[in-house]
Amino acid sequence: MAYILLAFSIISEVFGSTMLKLSNGFKKLFPVLGVAIGYMISFYLLSLTLMKLPLTFTYAVWSGVGTVLTTIVGVFLFKEHLNLKGIIGIILIIVGVVMLNIV
């Protein structure tokens, strides 16, 4: 169950970050509400996850997977460009999350 909460926490965080981009500097009401709701749900679910899973694992997965998914959203939804350095960075994030979880 904790892993499901973590997954939904990550999805909510990515949603909030996406709405942050769409808010146009907090000038559009509905995306601003999406930011607030997305982050509130994300942190609430993250707090529930931390009741069952260790902080090191949980935060590494939450931040790492959230960063990778947000990058993917940026590339596909906002047509942002990802160069070789960015791809290598994403690979290093994934490797780092895996390495933290092996220990």
C-alpha positions as CSV (number, residue, x, y, z in Angstrom):
1,M,0.0,0.0,0.0
2,A,2.8,2.4,0.8
3,Y,4.3,2.0,-2.7
4,I,0.9,2.9,-4.2
5,L,0.7,6.0,-2.0
6,L,4.3,6.9,-3.1
7,A,3.3,6.5,-6.8
8,F,0.3,8.8,-6.4
9,S,2.4,11.3,-4.4
10,I,4.8,11.4,-7.3
11,I,2.0,11.8,-9.9
12,S,0.5,14.6,-7.8
13,E,3.8,16.4,-7.6
14,V,4.4,16.1,-11.4
15,F,0.8,17.4,-11.9
16,G,1.5,20.4,-9.6
17,S,4.8,21.1,-11.4
18,T,3.0,21.0,-14.7
19,M,0.3,23.3,-13.5
20,L,3.1,25.7,-12.2
21,K,4.3,26.0,-15.8
22,L,0.7,26.5,-17.1
23,S,0.0,29.2,-14.4
24,N,2.1,31.7,-16.4
25,G,3.7,33.2,-13.3
26,F,0.6,32.6,-11.1
27,K,-1.5,34.7,-13.5
28,K,-4.1,32.1,-14.4
29,L,-6.5,31.0,-11.7
30,F,-7.2,27.3,-12.6
31,P,-3.5,26.3,-13.0
32,V,-2.7,28.1,-9.7
33,L,-5.4,26.0,-8.0
34,G,-3.9,22.9,-9.7
35,V,-0.5,23.8,-8.2
36,A,-1.9,24.1,-4.7
37,I,-4.0,21.0,-5.0
38,G,-1.3,18.9,-6.6
39,Y,1.3,19.8,-4.1
40,M,-1.0,19.4,-1.1
41,I,-2.0,16.0,-2.2
42,S,1.6,15.1,-3.0
43,F,2.9,16.1,0.4
44,Y,0.0,14.5,2.3
45,L,0.5,11.2,0.5
46,L,4.3,11.5,1.0
47,S,3.7,11.9,4.7
48,L,1.5,8.8,4.8
49,T,4.2,6.9,2.8
50,L,6.8,7.9,5.4
51,M,4.8,6.1,8.1
52,K,5.7,2.8,6.4
53,L,8.9,3.3,4.4
54,P,12.2,4.8,5.4
55,L,13.0,8.5,4.6
56,T,16.1,7.7,2.5
57,F,14.3,5.4,0.2
58,T,11.1,7.4,0.0
59,Y,12.6,10.8,-0.7
60,A,15.1,9.4,-3.2
61,V,12.4,7.7,-5.2
62,W,10.0,10.7,-4.9
63,S,12.4,13.3,-6.0
64,G,14.2,11.2,-8.6
65,V,11.2,9.7,-10.3
66,G,9.4,13.1,-10.0
67,T,12.3,14.8,-11.7
68,V,12.4,12.3,-14.5
69,L,8.7,12.4,-15.1
70,T,8.6,16.2,-15.0
71,T,11.4,16.2,-17.6
72,I,9.4,13.8,-19.8
73,V,6.3,16.1,-19.5
74,G,8.4,19.1,-20.4
75,V,9.7,17.4,-23.5
76,F,6.4,16.0,-24.8
77,L,3.9,18.6,-23.6
78,F,5.9,21.8,-23.8
79,K,8.2,20.8,-26.6
80,E,11.3,21.5,-24.5
81,H,14.6,20.2,-25.8
82,L,16.7,17.6,-24.1
83,N,20.3,17.4,-25.1
84,L,22.9,14.8,-24.4
85,K,23.9,16.3,-21.0
86,G,20.2,16.2,-20.0
87,I,19.9,12.6,-21.0
88,I,23.1,11.7,-19.1
89,G,21.7,13.6,-16.1
90,I,18.5,11.6,-16.1
91,I,20.4,8.4,-16.4
92,L,22.6,9.4,-13.4
93,I,19.4,10.3,-11.4
94,I,18.0,6.8,-12.1
95,V,21.3,5.1,-11.3
96,G,21.5,7.2,-8.0
97,V,18.0,6.2,-6.9
98,V,18.7,2.5,-7.7
99,M,22.1,2.7,-5.8
100,L,20.4,4.2,-2.8
101,N,17.9,1.5,-2.7
102,I,20.5,-1.3,-3.0
103,V,22.2,-0.3,0.2
